[in-house]
Amino acid sequence: MTASAIPRESIDLQIADVLHGVSYPLNKDALVDAAREAGASNEVLAMLDGLPEQDYADIDAVTKLIGSNFGPGLGI
């Protein structure tokens, strides 16, 4: 997946690409930085930046919070 393709994807797919492309554990700032480097949309960056300041052990830890903060969750 190229960085230029990410902004043309749906929000769920953008987030999935970012979450699957990082190494865990990581903190919120590292996650936002990875999304920015991948070329994620401003909406995705805002969603990730809205997560609590903490370390995330795995993809499930992130998706649970995204789902609770922004709707029913992601089908990742």
Secondary structure, 3 states (H helix, E strand, C coil): CCHHHHHHCCHHHHHHHHHHCCCCCEEHHHHHHHHHHHCCCHHHHHHHHCCCCCEECCHHHHHHHHHHHHCCCCCC
